Amino acid sequence: MANASDNIIKNKCLKSSKICMDNIPPEVILFDYSVSRTKIKFIFEINEKNFKNIVYKDTALCDGDCVKKVIHYGTLCNGLPNGKCSSVRNFCKGKHYIEITIKDKAGNTNTEIKKNIEI
């Protein structure tokens, strides 16, 4: 004859557990930018419930007394209110190759955005 503790153990064994794993990179709905003098305004609309941030790498050939290669890293967005973010950054005059990475909290990344921009 089964006692109450046997039923509890059996019920625990019968229940299934669900583990939700996020392995989908953030989806870019919209990306746009505009240049005004040495400033670039970036505009994003992202579909991602577990958004972490948007970062960039700028490989630039800056004009000046002599042309010099500069690599700079920065953050464009740490929050995504209503799935949207805009950010303005200053850049040196010259040619820029900008790589943008959108990250989620699970470690998934979207690195589709790569732009050559001249200021």
Jmol script that loads the backbone (N, CA, C; Angstrom):
load data "model"
ATOM      1  N   MET A   1       0.832  -1.176   0.000  1.00  0.00           N
ATOM      2  CA  MET A   1       0.000   0.000   0.000  1.00  0.00           C
ATOM      3  C   MET A   1       0.882   1.245   0.000  1.00  0.00           C
ATOM      4  N   ALA A   2       0.594   2.196  -0.870  1.00  0.00           N
ATOM      5  CA  ALA A   2       1.387   3.418  -1.006  1.00  0.00           C
ATOM      6  C   ALA A   2       1.010   4.422   0.061  1.00  0.00           C
ATOM      7  N   ASN A   3       1.990   5.115   0.586  1.00  0.00           N
ATOM      8  CA  ASN A   3       1.688   6.168   1.557  1.00  0.00           C
ATOM      9  C   ASN A   3       1.778   7.535   0.873  1.00  0.00           C
ATOM     10  N   ALA A   4       1.501   8.598   1.626  1.00  0.00           N
ATOM     11  CA  ALA A   4       1.448   9.954   1.072  1.00  0.00           C
ATOM     12  C   ALA A   4       2.783  10.379   0.482  1.00  0.00           C
ATOM     13  N   SER A   5       3.904  10.010   1.111  1.00  0.00           N
ATOM     14  CA  SER A   5       5.219  10.430   0.599  1.00  0.00           C
ATOM     15  C   SER A   5       5.518   9.776  -0.747  1.00  0.00           C
ATOM     16  N   ASP A   6       5.017   8.546  -0.987  1.00  0.00           N
ATOM     17  CA  ASP A   6       5.208   7.897  -2.288  1.00  0.00           C
ATOM     18  C   ASP A   6       4.512   8.696  -3.387  1.00  0.00           C
ATOM     19  N   ASN A   7       3.312   9.212  -3.103  1.00  0.00           N
ATOM     20  CA  ASN A   7       2.567   9.990  -4.098  1.00  0.00           C
ATOM     21  C   ASN A   7       3.277  11.300  -4.433  1.00  0.00           C
ATOM     22  N   ILE A   8       3.861  11.927  -3.433  1.00  0.00           N
ATOM     23  CA  ILE A   8       4.571  13.184  -3.691  1.00  0.00           C
ATOM     24  C   ILE A   8       5.765  12.929  -4.602  1.00  0.00           C
ATOM     25  N   ILE A   9       6.519  11.886  -4.327  1.00  0.00           N
ATOM     26  CA  ILE A   9       7.680  11.565  -5.160  1.00  0.00           C
ATOM     27  C   ILE A   9       7.243  11.228  -6.578  1.00  0.00           C
ATOM     28  N   LYS A  10       6.189  10.456  -6.732  1.00  0.00           N
ATOM     29  CA  LYS A  10       5.700  10.098  -8.060  1.00  0.00           C
ATOM     30  C   LYS A  10       5.236  11.331  -8.817  1.00  0.00           C
ATOM     31  N   ASN A  11       4.543  12.257  -8.146  1.00  0.00           N
ATOM     32  CA  ASN A  11       4.066  13.467  -8.811  1.00  0.00           C
ATOM     33  C   ASN A  11       5.235  14.331  -9.289  1.00  0.00           C
ATOM     34  N   LYS A  12       6.285  14.413  -8.504  1.00  0.00           N
ATOM     35  CA  LYS A  12       7.445  15.185  -8.925  1.00  0.00           C
ATOM     36  C   LYS A  12       8.077  14.568 -10.156  1.00  0.00           C
ATOM     37  N   CYS A  13       8.090  13.260 -10.223  1.00  0.00           N
ATOM     38  CA  CYS A  13       8.694  12.588 -11.371  1.00  0.00           C
ATOM     39  C   CYS A  13       7.846  12.754 -12.622  1.00  0.00           C
ATOM     40  N   LEU A  14       6.550  12.889 -12.474  1.00  0.00           N
ATOM     41  CA  LEU A  14       5.667  12.988 -13.622  1.00  0.00           C
ATOM     42  C   LEU A  14       5.629  14.397 -14.204  1.00  0.00           C
ATOM     43  N   LYS A  15       5.925  15.396 -13.381  1.00  0.00           N
ATOM     44  CA  LYS A  15       5.894  16.761 -13.887  1.00  0.00           C
ATOM     45  C   LYS A  15       7.078  16.978 -14.819  1.00  0.00           C
ATOM     46  N   SER A  16       6.819  17.663 -15.906  1.00  0.00           N
ATOM     47  CA  SER A  16       7.909  17.958 -16.836  1.00  0.00           C
ATOM     48  C   SER A  16       8.413  19.381 -16.583  1.00  0.00           C
ATOM     49  N   SER A  17       9.669  19.577 -16.841  1.00  0.00           N
ATOM     50  CA  SER A  17      10.275  20.895 -16.682  1.00  0.00           C
ATOM     51  C   SER A  17      10.514  21.480 -18.062  1.00  0.00           C
ATOM     52  N   LYS A  18      10.274  22.794 -18.169  1.00  0.00           N
ATOM     53  CA  LYS A  18      10.560  23.491 -19.411  1.00  0.00           C
ATOM     54  C   LYS A  18      11.734  24.424 -19.174  1.00  0.00           C
ATOM     55  N   ILE A  19      12.701  24.335 -20.051  1.00  0.00           N
ATOM     56  CA  ILE A  19      13.824  25.248 -20.009  1.00  0.00           C
ATOM     57  C   ILE A  19      13.789  26.041 -21.301  1.00  0.00           C
ATOM     58  N   CYS A  20      13.652  27.351 -21.176  1.00  0.00           N
ATOM     59  CA  CYS A  20      13.630  28.209 -22.354  1.00  0.00           C
ATOM     60  C   CYS A  20      15.045  28.708 -22.620  1.00  0.00           C
ATOM     61  N   MET A  21      15.514  28.408 -23.794  1.00  0.00           N
ATOM     62  CA  MET A  21      16.862  28.807 -24.158  1.00  0.00           C
ATOM     63  C   MET A  21      16.789  29.794 -25.315  1.00  0.00           C
ATOM     64  N   ASP A  22      17.433  30.942 -25.141  1.00  0.00           N
ATOM     65  CA  ASP A  22      17.454  31.963 -26.184  1.00  0.00           C
ATOM     66  C   ASP A  22      18.705  31.759 -27.023  1.00  0.00           C
ATOM     67  N   ASN A  23      18.531  31.300 -28.243  1.00  0.00           N
ATOM     68  CA  ASN A  23      19.670  31.141 -29.145  1.00  0.00           C
ATOM     69  C   ASN A  23      19.446  31.904 -30.452  1.00  0.00           C
ATOM     70  N   ILE A  24      18.540  32.880 -30.394  1.00  0.00           N
ATOM     71  CA  ILE A  24      18.217  33.685 -31.573  1.00  0.00           C
ATOM     72  C   ILE A  24      18.862  35.062 -31.417  1.00  0.00           C
ATOM     73  N   PRO A  25      19.653  35.498 -32.388  1.00  0.00           N
ATOM     74  CA  PRO A  25      20.282  36.817 -32.289  1.00  0.00           C
ATOM     75  C   PRO A  25      19.243  37.938 -32.408  1.00  0.00           C
ATOM     76  N   PRO A  26      19.561  39.111 -31.873  1.00  0.00           N
ATOM     77  CA  PRO A  26      18.648  40.252 -32.010  1.00  0.00           C
ATOM     78  C   PRO A  26      18.355  40.551 -33.481  1.00  0.00           C
ATOM     79  N   GLU A  27      17.122  40.925 -33.749  1.00  0.00           N
ATOM     80  CA  GLU A  27      16.701  41.202 -35.120  1.00  0.00           C
ATOM     81  C   GLU A  27      16.655  42.710 -35.349  1.00  0.00           C
ATOM     82  N   VAL A  28      17.330  43.159 -36.409  1.00  0.00           N
ATOM     83  CA  VAL A  28      17.327  44.577 -36.766  1.00  0.00           C
ATOM     84  C   VAL A  28      16.116  44.832 -37.657  1.00  0.00           C
ATOM     85  N   ILE A  29      15.189  45.634 -37.151  1.00  0.00           N
ATOM     86  CA  ILE A  29      14.015  46.025 -37.937  1.00  0.00           C
ATOM     87  C   ILE A  29      14.359  47.243 -38.799  1.00  0.00           C
ATOM     88  N   LEU A  30      15.087  48.185 -38.189  1.00  0.00           N
ATOM     89  CA  LEU A  30      15.461  49.416 -38.886  1.00  0.00           C
ATOM     90  C   LEU A  30      16.836  49.867 -38.416  1.00  0.00           C
ATOM     91  N   PHE A  31      17.671  50.258 -39.361  1.00  0.00           N
ATOM     92  CA  PHE A  31      18.932  50.931 -39.053  1.00  0.00           C
ATOM     93  C   PHE A  31      19.068  52.084 -40.016  1.00  0.00           C
ATOM     94  N   ASP A  32      19.391  53.258 -39.481  1.00  0.00           N
ATOM     95  CA  ASP A  32      19.618  54.426 -40.316  1.00  0.00           C
ATOM     96  C   ASP A  32      20.653  55.304 -39.622  1.00  0.00           C
ATOM     97  N   TYR A  33      21.253  56.175 -40.373  1.00  0.00           N
ATOM     98  CA  TYR A  33      22.196  57.129 -39.800  1.00  0.00           C
ATOM     99  C   TYR A  33      22.199  58.393 -40.636  1.00  0.00           C
ATOM    100  N   SER A  34      22.603  59.491 -40.013  1.00  0.00           N
ATOM    101  CA  SER A  34      22.771  60.750 -40.730  1.00  0.00           C
ATOM    102  C   SER A  34      24.042  61.415 -40.224  1.00  0.00           C
ATOM    103  N   VAL A  35      24.717  62.134 -41.136  1.00  0.00           N
ATOM    104  CA  VAL A  35      25.974  62.801 -40.807  1.00  0.00           C
ATOM    105  C   VAL A  35      25.746  64.303 -40.832  1.00  0.00           C
ATOM    106  N   SER A  36      26.207  64.982 -39.785  1.00  0.00           N
ATOM    107  CA  SER A  36      26.163  66.430 -39.715  1.00  0.00           C
ATOM    108  C   SER A  36      27.507  66.917 -39.182  1.00  0.00           C
ATOM    109  N   ARG A  37      28.297  67.482 -40.078  1.00  0.00           N
ATOM    110  CA  ARG A  37      29.673  67.898 -39.761  1.00  0.00           C
ATOM    111  C   ARG A  37      30.466  66.696 -39.272  1.00  0.00           C
ATOM    112  N   THR A  38      30.872  66.673 -38.001  1.00  0.00           N
ATOM    113  CA  THR A  38      31.648  65.531 -37.494  1.00  0.00           C
ATOM    114  C   THR A  38      30.812  64.619 -36.603  1.00  0.00           C
ATOM    115  N   LYS A  39      29.496  64.808 -36.621  1.00  0.00           N
ATOM    116  CA  LYS A  39      28.608  63.986 -35.791  1.00  0.00           C
ATOM    117  C   LYS A  39      27.818  63.017 -36.653  1.00  0.00           C
ATOM    118  N   ILE A  40      27.652  61.812 -36.123  1.00  0.00           N
ATOM    119  CA  ILE A  40      26.796  60.819 -36.775  1.00  0.00           C
ATOM    120  C   ILE A  40      25.688  60.469 -35.808  1.00  0.00           C
ATOM    121  N   LYS A  41      24.447  60.543 -36.289  1.00  0.00           N
ATOM    122  CA  LYS A  41      23.291  60.118 -35.498  1.00  0.00           C
ATOM    123  C   LYS A  41      22.884  58.736 -35.995  1.00  0.00           C
ATOM    124  N   PHE A  42      22.882  57.777 -35.075  1.00  0.00           N
ATOM    125  CA  PHE A  42      22.488  56.404 -35.376  1.00  0.00           C
ATOM    126  C   PHE A  42      21.072  56.181 -34.867  1.00  0.00           C
ATOM    127  N   ILE A  43      20.252  55.501 -35.681  1.00  0.00           N
ATOM    128  CA  ILE A  43      18.870  55.201 -35.303  1.00  0.00           C
ATOM    129  C   ILE A  43      18.647  53.700 -35.487  1.00  0.00           C
ATOM    130  N   PHE A  44      18.117  53.072 -34.443  1.00  0.00           N
ATOM    131  CA  PHE A  44      17.873  51.629 -34.464  1.00  0.00           C
ATOM    132  C   PHE A  44      16.460  51.315 -34.027  1.00  0.00           C
ATOM    133  N   GLU A  45      15.900  50.284 -34.637  1.00  0.00           N
ATOM    134  CA  GLU A  45      14.700  49.624 -34.123  1.00  0.00           C
ATOM    135  C   GLU A  45      15.054  48.139 -34.106  1.00  0.00           C
ATOM    136  N   ILE A  46      15.004  47.554 -32.905  1.00  0.00           N
ATOM    137  CA  ILE A  46      15.476  46.193 -32.694  1.00  0.00           C
ATOM    138  C   ILE A  46      14.370  45.348 -32.085  1.00  0.00           C
ATOM    139  N   ASN A  47      14.251  44.112 -32.537  1.00  0.00           N
ATOM    140  CA  ASN A  47      13.322  43.153 -31.945  1.00  0.00           C
ATOM    141  C   ASN A  47      14.134  42.185 -31.077  1.00  0.00           C
ATOM    142  N   GLU A  48      14.087  42.403 -29.756  1.00  0.00           N
ATOM    143  CA  GLU A  48      14.819  41.543 -28.823  1.00  0.00           C
ATOM    144  C   GLU A  48      14.282  41.758 -27.413  1.00  0.00           C
ATOM    145  N   LYS A  49      13.723  40.705 -26.824  1.00  0.00           N
ATOM    146  CA  LYS A  49      13.166  40.793 -25.468  1.00  0.00           C
ATOM    147  C   LYS A  49      14.256  40.915 -24.409  1.00  0.00           C
ATOM    148  N   ASN A  50      15.404  40.295 -24.643  1.00  0.00           N
ATOM    149  CA  ASN A  50      16.486  40.268 -23.652  1.00  0.00           C
ATOM    150  C   ASN A  50      17.659  41.145 -24.086  1.00  0.00           C
ATOM    151  N   PHE A  51      17.355  42.335 -24.580  1.00  0.00           N
ATOM    152  CA  PHE A  51      18.366  43.254 -25.103  1.00  0.00           C
ATOM    153  C   PHE A  51      19.410  43.609 -24.049  1.00  0.00           C
ATOM    154  N   LYS A  52      20.683  43.646 -24.469  1.00  0.00           N
ATOM    155  CA  LYS A  52      21.767  44.063 -23.569  1.00  0.00           C
ATOM    156  C   LYS A  52      22.329  45.418 -23.993  1.00  0.00           C
ATOM    157  N   ASN A  53      22.898  45.486 -25.226  1.00  0.00           N
ATOM    158  CA  ASN A  53      23.434  46.763 -25.676  1.00  0.00           C
ATOM    159  C   ASN A  53      23.781  46.736 -27.166  1.00  0.00           C
ATOM    160  N   ILE A  54      24.132  47.927 -27.666  1.00  0.00           N
ATOM    161  CA  ILE A  54      24.633  48.084 -29.031  1.00  0.00           C
ATOM    162  C   ILE A  54      25.994  48.758 -28.909  1.00  0.00           C
ATOM    163  N   VAL A  55      27.010  48.111 -29.463  1.00  0.00           N
ATOM    164  CA  VAL A  55      28.369  48.638 -29.406  1.00  0.00           C
ATOM    165  C   VAL A  55      28.909  48.788 -30.832  1.00  0.00           C
ATOM    166  N   TYR A  56      29.988  49.568 -30.955  1.00  0.00           N
ATOM    167  CA  TYR A  56      30.586  49.737 -32.276  1.00  0.00           C
ATOM    168  C   TYR A  56      32.103  49.721 -32.200  1.00  0.00           C
ATOM    169  N   LYS A  57      32.686  49.399 -33.341  1.00  0.00           N
ATOM    170  CA  LYS A  57      34.124  49.503 -33.545  1.00  0.00           C
ATOM    171  C   LYS A  57      34.316  50.406 -34.754  1.00  0.00           C
ATOM    172  N   ASP A  58      35.098  51.466 -34.571  1.00  0.00           N
ATOM    173  CA  ASP A  58      35.360  52.423 -35.638  1.00  0.00           C
ATOM    174  C   ASP A  58      36.827  52.326 -36.023  1.00  0.00           C
ATOM    175  N   THR A  59      37.084  51.903 -37.254  1.00  0.00           N
ATOM    176  CA  THR A  59      38.438  51.911 -37.791  1.00  0.00           C
ATOM    177  C   THR A  59      38.498  53.093 -38.747  1.00  0.00           C
ATOM    178  N   ALA A  60      39.290  54.113 -38.360  1.00  0.00           N
ATOM    179  CA  ALA A  60      39.257  55.371 -39.094  1.00  0.00           C
ATOM    180  C   ALA A  60      40.624  55.762 -39.612  1.00  0.00           C
ATOM    181  N   LEU A  61      40.619  56.461 -40.734  1.00  0.00           N
ATOM    182  CA  LEU A  61      41.784  57.161 -41.240  1.00  0.00           C
ATOM    183  C   LEU A  61      41.477  58.638 -41.051  1.00  0.00           C
ATOM    184  N   CYS A  62      41.988  59.211 -39.952  1.00  0.00           N
ATOM    185  CA  CYS A  62      41.656  60.585 -39.582  1.00  0.00           C
ATOM    186  C   CYS A  62      42.552  61.574 -40.312  1.00  0.00           C
ATOM    187  N   ASP A  63      41.930  62.631 -40.864  1.00  0.00           N
ATOM    188  CA  ASP A  63      42.665  63.707 -41.510  1.00  0.00           C
ATOM    189  C   ASP A  63      43.260  64.610 -40.432  1.00  0.00           C
ATOM    190  N   GLY A  64      44.270  65.326 -40.785  1.00  0.00           N
ATOM    191  CA  GLY A  64      44.933  66.253 -39.874  1.00  0.00           C
ATOM    192  C   GLY A  64      46.251  66.647 -40.489  1.00  0.00           C
ATOM    193  N   ASP A  65      47.237  66.924 -39.657  1.00  0.00           N
ATOM    194  CA  ASP A  65      48.572  67.236 -40.174  1.00  0.00           C
ATOM    195  C   ASP A  65      49.098  66.059 -40.990  1.00  0.00           C
ATOM    196  N   CYS A  66      48.775  64.858 -40.535  1.00  0.00           N
ATOM    197  CA  CYS A  66      49.081  63.655 -41.306  1.00  0.00           C
ATOM    198  C   CYS A  66      47.926  62.676 -41.096  1.00  0.00           C
ATOM    199  N   VAL A  67      47.705  61.827 -42.067  1.00  0.00           N
ATOM    200  CA  VAL A  67      46.623  60.847 -41.951  1.00  0.00           C
ATOM    201  C   VAL A  67      47.093  59.750 -41.004  1.00  0.00           C
ATOM    202  N   LYS A  68      46.266  59.443 -40.002  1.00  0.00           N
ATOM    203  CA  LYS A  68      46.634  58.377 -39.067  1.00  0.00           C
ATOM    204  C   LYS A  68      45.464  57.419 -38.877  1.00  0.00           C
ATOM    205  N   LYS A  69      45.819  56.161 -38.699  1.00  0.00           N
ATOM    206  CA  LYS A  69      44.806  55.126 -38.480  1.00  0.00           C
ATOM    207  C   LYS A  69      44.472  55.079 -36.994  1.00  0.00           C
ATOM    208  N   VAL A  70      43.184  55.111 -36.695  1.00  0.00           N
ATOM    209  CA  VAL A  70      42.700  55.102 -35.317  1.00  0.00           C
ATOM    210  C   VAL A  70      41.623  54.029 -35.191  1.00  0.00           C
ATOM    211  N   ILE A  71      41.678  53.237 -34.127  1.00  0.00           N
ATOM    212  CA  ILE A  71      40.603  52.278 -33.838  1.00  0.00           C
ATOM    213  C   ILE A  71      39.981  52.676 -32.520  1.00  0.00           C
ATOM    214  N   HIS A  72      38.656  52.812 -32.534  1.00  0.00           N
ATOM    215  CA  HIS A  72      37.934  53.247 -31.335  1.00  0.00           C
ATOM    216  C   HIS A  72      36.733  52.328 -31.117  1.00  0.00           C
ATOM    217  N   TYR A  73      36.480  52.005 -29.856  1.00  0.00           N
ATOM    218  CA  TYR A  73      35.323  51.188 -29.485  1.00  0.00           C
ATOM    219  C   TYR A  73      34.401  52.037 -28.623  1.00  0.00           C
ATOM    220  N   GLY A  74      33.101  51.838 -28.751  1.00  0.00           N
ATOM    221  CA  GLY A  74      32.159  52.584 -27.928  1.00  0.00           C
ATOM    222  C   GLY A  74      30.815  51.903 -27.843  1.00  0.00           C
ATOM    223  N   THR A  75      29.993  52.430 -26.961  1.00  0.00           N
ATOM    224  CA  THR A  75      28.633  51.930 -26.776  1.00  0.00           C
ATOM    225  C   THR A  75      27.662  52.956 -27.339  1.00  0.00           C
ATOM    226  N   LEU A  76      26.703  52.489 -28.112  1.00  0.00           N
ATOM    227  CA  LEU A  76      25.678  53.369 -28.666  1.00  0.00           C
ATOM    228  C   LEU A  76      24.405  53.347 -27.838  1.00  0.00           C
ATOM    229  N   CYS A  77      24.018  52.191 -27.315  1.00  0.00           N
ATOM    230  CA  CYS A  77      22.770  52.075 -26.553  1.00  0.00           C
ATOM    231  C   CYS A  77      22.908  51.013 -25.473  1.00  0.00           C
ATOM    232  N   ASN A  78      22.410  51.336 -24.294  1.00  0.00           N
ATOM    233  CA  ASN A  78      22.318  50.357 -23.204  1.00  0.00           C
ATOM    234  C   ASN A  78      20.873  50.009 -22.896  1.00  0.00           C
ATOM    235  N   GLY A  79      19.961  50.755 -23.434  1.00  0.00           N
ATOM    236  CA  GLY A  79      18.539  50.508 -23.223  1.00  0.00           C
ATOM    237  C   GLY A  79      17.813  50.543 -24.549  1.00  0.00           C
ATOM    238  N   LEU A  80      16.618  49.992 -24.567  1.00  0.00           N
ATOM    239  CA  LEU A  80      15.847  49.907 -25.808  1.00  0.00           C
ATOM    240  C   LEU A  80      14.378  50.192 -25.513  1.00  0.00           C
ATOM    241  N   PRO A  81      14.050  51.423 -25.103  1.00  0.00           N
ATOM    242  CA  PRO A  81      12.647  51.723 -24.819  1.00  0.00           C
ATOM    243  C   PRO A  81      11.788  51.568 -26.078  1.00  0.00           C
ATOM    244  N   ASN A  82      10.737  50.801 -25.966  1.00  0.00           N
ATOM    245  CA  ASN A  82       9.821  50.534 -27.087  1.00  0.00           C
ATOM    246  C   ASN A  82      10.536  49.970 -28.310  1.00  0.00           C
ATOM    247  N   GLY A  83      11.665  49.275 -28.083  1.00  0.00           N
ATOM    248  CA  GLY A  83      12.383  48.649 -29.188  1.00  0.00           C
ATOM    249  C   GLY A  83      13.206  49.608 -30.020  1.00  0.00           C
ATOM    250  N   LYS A  84      13.324  50.887 -29.568  1.00  0.00           N
ATOM    251  CA  LYS A  84      14.017  51.900 -30.366  1.00  0.00           C
ATOM    252  C   LYS A  84      15.146  52.554 -29.578  1.00  0.00           C
ATOM    253  N   CYS A  85      16.129  53.016 -30.316  1.00  0.00           N
ATOM    254  CA  CYS A  85      17.275  53.689 -29.713  1.00  0.00           C
ATOM    255  C   CYS A  85      17.865  54.631 -30.744  1.00  0.00           C
ATOM    256  N   SER A  86      18.278  55.814 -30.300  1.00  0.00           N
ATOM    257  CA  SER A  86      19.049  56.710 -31.161  1.00  0.00           C
ATOM    258  C   SER A  86      20.212  57.254 -30.345  1.00  0.00           C
ATOM    259  N   SER A  87      21.305  57.513 -31.033  1.00  0.00           N
ATOM    260  CA  SER A  87      22.518  57.929 -30.356  1.00  0.00           C
ATOM    261  C   SER A  87      23.351  58.786 -31.302  1.00  0.00           C
ATOM    262  N   VAL A  88      23.985  59.836 -30.765  1.00  0.00           N
ATOM    263  CA  VAL A  88      24.839  60.712 -31.555  1.00  0.00           C
ATOM    264  C   VAL A  88      26.267  60.605 -31.023  1.00  0.00           C
ATOM    265  N   ARG A  89      27.222  60.460 -31.939  1.00  0.00           N
ATOM    266  CA  ARG A  89      28.633  60.373 -31.573  1.00  0.00           C
ATOM    267  C   ARG A  89      29.460  61.293 -32.466  1.00  0.00           C
ATOM    268  N   ASN A  90      30.529  61.841 -31.904  1.00  0.00           N
ATOM    269  CA  ASN A  90      31.494  62.658 -32.643  1.00  0.00           C
ATOM    270  C   ASN A  90      32.576  61.776 -33.231  1.00  0.00           C
ATOM    271  N   PHE A  91      33.002  62.096 -34.447  1.00  0.00           N
ATOM    272  CA  PHE A  91      34.067  61.367 -35.125  1.00  0.00           C
ATOM    273  C   PHE A  91      35.037  62.358 -35.746  1.00  0.00           C
ATOM    274  N   CYS A  92      36.275  61.937 -35.930  1.00  0.00           N
ATOM    275  CA  CYS A  92      37.259  62.788 -36.596  1.00  0.00           C
ATOM    276  C   CYS A  92      36.918  62.889 -38.082  1.00  0.00           C
ATOM    277  N   LYS A  93      37.420  63.939 -38.728  1.00  0.00           N
ATOM    278  CA  LYS A  93      37.251  64.056 -40.178  1.00  0.00           C
ATOM    279  C   LYS A  93      38.098  62.990 -40.837  1.00  0.00           C
ATOM    280  N   GLY A  94      37.519  62.311 -41.796  1.00  0.00           N
ATOM    281  CA  GLY A  94      38.242  61.258 -42.496  1.00  0.00           C
ATOM    282  C   GLY A  94      37.318  60.129 -42.900  1.00  0.00           C
ATOM    283  N   LYS A  95      37.925  58.997 -43.218  1.00  0.00           N
ATOM    284  CA  LYS A  95      37.178  57.816 -43.655  1.00  0.00           C
ATOM    285  C   LYS A  95      37.025  56.850 -42.479  1.00  0.00           C
ATOM    286  N   HIS A  96      35.817  56.331 -42.316  1.00  0.00           N
ATOM    287  CA  HIS A  96      35.506  55.449 -41.190  1.00  0.00           C
ATOM    288  C   HIS A  96      34.883  54.149 -41.682  1.00  0.00           C
ATOM    289  N   TYR A  97      35.319  53.061 -41.097  1.00  0.00           N
ATOM    290  CA  TYR A  97      34.671  51.757 -41.303  1.00  0.00           C
ATOM    291  C   TYR A  97      34.094  51.378 -39.944  1.00  0.00           C
ATOM    292  N   ILE A  98      32.763  51.413 -39.856  1.00  0.00           N
ATOM    293  CA  ILE A  98      32.084  51.207 -38.576  1.00  0.00           C
ATOM    294  C   ILE A  98      31.372  49.863 -38.585  1.00  0.00           C
ATOM    295  N   GLU A  99      31.704  49.042 -37.579  1.00  0.00           N
ATOM    296  CA  GLU A  99      31.067  47.742 -37.385  1.00  0.00           C
ATOM    297  C   GLU A  99      30.211  47.831 -36.125  1.00  0.00           C
ATOM    298  N   ILE A 100      28.935  47.509 -36.260  1.00  0.00           N
ATOM    299  CA  ILE A 100      27.992  47.615 -35.143  1.00  0.00           C
ATOM    300  C   ILE A 100      27.564  46.219 -34.709  1.00  0.00           C
ATOM    301  N   THR A 101      27.574  45.994 -33.405  1.00  0.00           N
ATOM    302  CA  THR A 101      27.175  44.707 -32.835  1.00  0.00           C
ATOM    303  C   THR A 101      26.032  44.926 -31.857  1.00  0.00           C
ATOM    304  N   ILE A 102      24.937  44.203 -32.068  1.00  0.00           N
ATOM    305  CA  ILE A 102      23.794  44.226 -31.157  1.00  0.00           C
ATOM    306  C   ILE A 102      23.844  42.946 -30.345  1.00  0.00           C
ATOM    307  N   LYS A 103      23.787  43.080 -29.013  1.00  0.00           N
ATOM    308  CA  LYS A 103      23.924  41.924 -28.124  1.00  0.00           C
ATOM    309  C   LYS A 103      22.672  41.743 -27.282  1.00  0.00           C
ATOM    310  N   ASP A 104      22.382  40.473 -26.941  1.00  0.00           N
ATOM    311  CA  ASP A 104      21.333  40.208 -25.962  1.00  0.00           C
ATOM    312  C   ASP A 104      21.958  39.607 -24.708  1.00  0.00           C
ATOM    313  N   LYS A 105      21.168  39.468 -23.669  1.00  0.00           N
ATOM    314  CA  LYS A 105      21.671  39.010 -22.372  1.00  0.00           C
ATOM    315  C   LYS A 105      22.088  37.545 -22.380  1.00  0.00           C
ATOM    316  N   ALA A 106      21.653  36.783 -23.387  1.00  0.00           N
ATOM    317  CA  ALA A 106      22.023  35.373 -23.484  1.00  0.00           C
ATOM    318  C   ALA A 106      23.353  35.185 -24.222  1.00  0.00           C
ATOM    319  N   GLY A 107      23.924  36.290 -24.719  1.00  0.00           N
ATOM    320  CA  GLY A 107      25.200  36.203 -25.422  1.00  0.00           C
ATOM    321  C   GLY A 107      25.077  36.114 -26.931  1.00  0.00           C
ATOM    322  N   ASN A 108      23.869  36.168 -27.469  1.00  0.00           N
ATOM    323  CA  ASN A 108      23.675  36.155 -28.914  1.00  0.00           C
ATOM    324  C   ASN A 108      24.019  37.529 -29.482  1.00  0.00           C
ATOM    325  N   THR A 109      24.598  37.553 -30.671  1.00  0.00           N
ATOM    326  CA  THR A 109      24.972  38.819 -31.289  1.00  0.00           C
ATOM    327  C   THR A 109      24.508  38.895 -32.736  1.00  0.00           C
ATOM    328  N   ASN A 110      24.283  40.118 -33.176  1.00  0.00           N
ATOM    329  CA  ASN A 110      23.982  40.403 -34.572  1.00  0.00           C
ATOM    330  C   ASN A 110      25.046  41.390 -35.033  1.00  0.00           C
ATOM    331  N   THR A 111      25.840  40.993 -36.013  1.00  0.00           N
ATOM    332  CA  THR A 111      26.932  41.839 -36.520  1.00  0.00           C
ATOM    333  C   THR A 111      26.748  42.155 -37.997  1.00  0.00           C
ATOM    334  N   GLU A 112      25.503  42.252 -38.432  1.00  0.00           N
ATOM    335  CA  GLU A 112      25.203  42.487 -39.855  1.00  0.00           C
ATOM    336  C   GLU A 112      25.574  43.893 -40.317  1.00  0.00           C
ATOM    337  N   ILE A 113      25.576  44.878 -39.407  1.00  0.00           N
ATOM    338  CA  ILE A 113      25.731  46.261 -39.810  1.00  0.00           C
ATOM    339  C   ILE A 113      27.212  46.634 -39.882  1.00  0.00           C
ATOM    340  N   LYS A 114      27.651  46.929 -41.108  1.00  0.00           N
ATOM    341  CA  LYS A 114      29.026  47.365 -41.356  1.00  0.00           C
ATOM    342  C   LYS A 114      28.924  48.477 -42.412  1.00  0.00           C
ATOM    343  N   LYS A 115      29.467  49.666 -42.098  1.00  0.00           N
ATOM    344  CA  LYS A 115      29.310  50.811 -42.989  1.00  0.00           C
ATOM    345  C   LYS A 115      30.622  51.547 -43.193  1.00  0.00           C
ATOM    346  N   ASN A 116      30.855  51.977 -44.430  1.00  0.00           N
ATOM    347  CA  ASN A 116      31.924  52.913 -44.750  1.00  0.00           C
ATOM    348  C   ASN A 116      31.301  54.302 -44.771  1.00  0.00           C
ATOM    349  N   ILE A 117      31.823  55.191 -43.945  1.00  0.00           N
ATOM    350  CA  ILE A 117      31.264  56.541 -43.845  1.00  0.00           C
ATOM    351  C   ILE A 117      32.420  57.545 -43.931  1.00  0.00           C
ATOM    352  N   GLU A 118      32.249  58.555 -44.761  1.00  0.00           N
ATOM    353  CA  GLU A 118      33.260  59.603 -44.856  1.00  0.00           C
ATOM    354  C   GLU A 118      32.720  60.896 -44.261  1.00  0.00           C
ATOM    355  N   ILE A 119      33.534  61.513 -43.418  1.00  0.00           N
ATOM    356  CA  ILE A 119      33.124  62.750 -42.741  1.00  0.00           C
ATOM    357  C   ILE A 119      34.037  63.867 -43.221  1.00  0.00           C
TER     358      ILE A 119
END
end "model"
wireframe off; spacefill off
backbone 0.3
color backbone group
